[in-house]
């Protein structure tokens, strides 16, 4: 009989505790949010922007517990060049050599797990990143504030079939070789009603 009372008490306590857990789905403000990219090569680097198409995060008791976003790859552009050089690189990034935006207009990320990491408001995010129709696991840290989440994602482009200028696939590139990894720095601003 005491065992039955103990189990009943645990069930009641579990129910009461779960009723205090609040999940809030918060949309991302795509106009105020930013994604900047950096790609390096042997003799320098290029930087630019990509716009978000959509995004949402889930906060459980005020802490990040899930997230997903979609990038509009048609908006990829360089910010360190101007004029004809900018136009050429922007077009090249949209071509089949890189992101092939006519065929793959979106890239997306969806979290699978989010763990408290080091420090207040810092989380380890694990999830699935999809680029050019290929999906691979990826992990990175984010910092959450009252109004946004921000972080840095390092991506190996060759996992997604982007091999142009890679010394891992082509020989004798010399100073024209492009690093396999590129970086996305992002700040996703919350929309509060």
N, C-alpha and C positions, 0 to 999 in steps of 0.2 A: 504494500500500500504506500509506503514512504517513497519507493522508487517511482510509482505513478505520480505522486504529488510533485516530486522533483522534476520529472519530465514535463509535467504540466506547467510548472513554474518557469522552466527554461523556455518553453514555447511562448508563454505570455511575455517574458522579458524580451525575447527575440522579436516578437511582433511589435512591442512598444518601441524598441530601439529602431527597427526598420521604418516605423512611421515618422521618425524624426529626420530621416535621410531624404533630402530634397534634390531631385535632378532638375536642372534648368537647361534647356537648349537655347543657346544664344547665337543669333546670326552674326556673321562677320560683315562689317561695313566695307564693301569692296572698293568704295571710292577713297576712303581714308587709309586703307591698309596698303602696305608696300611689300614688294618682292624685288630685291636687287640680286643680280647674278654677277659672278666674277669667273672668267675663264682665263687660265694662264697658258702661256707658251714660252718657248725657250728664251725669247728676247723681249718679253713683256707680258702684258695682260690686257684684257678688254672687260668693260663693265657695262651693265645695262639694267633694264627693268622688264618685268612681266606683270601683267595685270591679273588679278583674281577675277574669276567668273562667278564663283559662289563659295561659301564656306559657312561652317557651323561648328560650335564647340559645345560640349556638355560640361556643366559644372555640377559637381555633387557636393553639397554642403559648402559651396563656395570654392571648391578646388577642382582643377582641371581633371576630367575623367574620360573624355573622348573628344575627338576632333576629326574633321574632314574638310578638304577644300579642293576646288577645281581651278586650274590655271587656264587662261585663254592664251594659247600658244601663238595665235595670230598677232598678239600685241608685243611679242618679244622684240626688243630694240636695244641698240647700243646707246650709251650716254657719254662715252669718252671720245667719240668721233663726231665730225660734222660733215655736211655737204655730201659729195659723191662717195667718199670713203664710208660714211655712215650708211648711205643707201645700199652700197654694195654688200657690206657686212650684214646689215639687217636682212637683205634678200637671201644671202647665203645661209644665214641661220634658219630661215624659213624653208629652205630647199631640202631635198632628199639627203644631201650630205649631212645635215644635222637633224632638225626636228620635223621636217616634212609636214608642215602645218596644213597643207591642202588635204592630206589623207588623215592626219592626226591633229585636229584642231584643239584638243584638250590634253592636259596632263593632270593627274589627280593623286591625292594622298588620302588614305583612311587609316586611322589609328586602330591597332589591335589591343594594345595594353599601354597604360600610362602609370608609371610608378613614381612615388615621391623619391627624389634623388638627393642631391646635396644642397642644403641650405633652404631657407624659407622661400617658397614660391617657385622652386626649381624642380622640374620633373624630367624623368627619362621617358621619352615617347618612342614606342615601337609600332611599326605599321607597314603598310603596303604602298609603294610608290609605283604609279603606272605612267610610262612615257612611251610613245610610239607603239602602243598596243602591247607592250611587255610590262609585266608586273614583277617587282622584286621586293623583298623585305629590306627595311632600312630603320635605323634608330638614330636619335639625336636628342639633345636636351633643349628644353624651352624654359623661359621665365614667364610666370604669370603675374600680372598686376591687377588692380581693380578694373582696368579699362582695356587690357590687351594681353596677348601672348606673343612672345618674340623668340627667335632662335636662329640657328644656322644649321643648314643641311649640306653635307658634303656628298656629292653624287658621282659615282663612276659611270660616265656616259656610255662606255663600251658595253655595259650590261644591257643597255637598251638599244643596241645595234647602231650606235653613233660612233663610227670608227674613223671618220675623216681626220687626217693629220696625226693619228695616233702612232707613236713609236712602237707600240706593242703589236701593230698589224702591218706597218709599212717600214721598209728600210730606207736609209739614205735621205731622211727628211732634213737632217742638219738643224739649222735654226728655224725651220718651218714647222717643227714638231709642236703639237698642242697637247697639254696635259690631259690625261684621261679623266681626271676629276675636275668638276666645277662646283662652285659654292652658291647656294641660295641663302641670302639673309632676308628674313621676313619679320614683319610686325603686323599682326592681325588684330584690328580694332573691333571691339564688341559693339553691338547695337543694343541699346537698352530702350525698352518702351516706356 
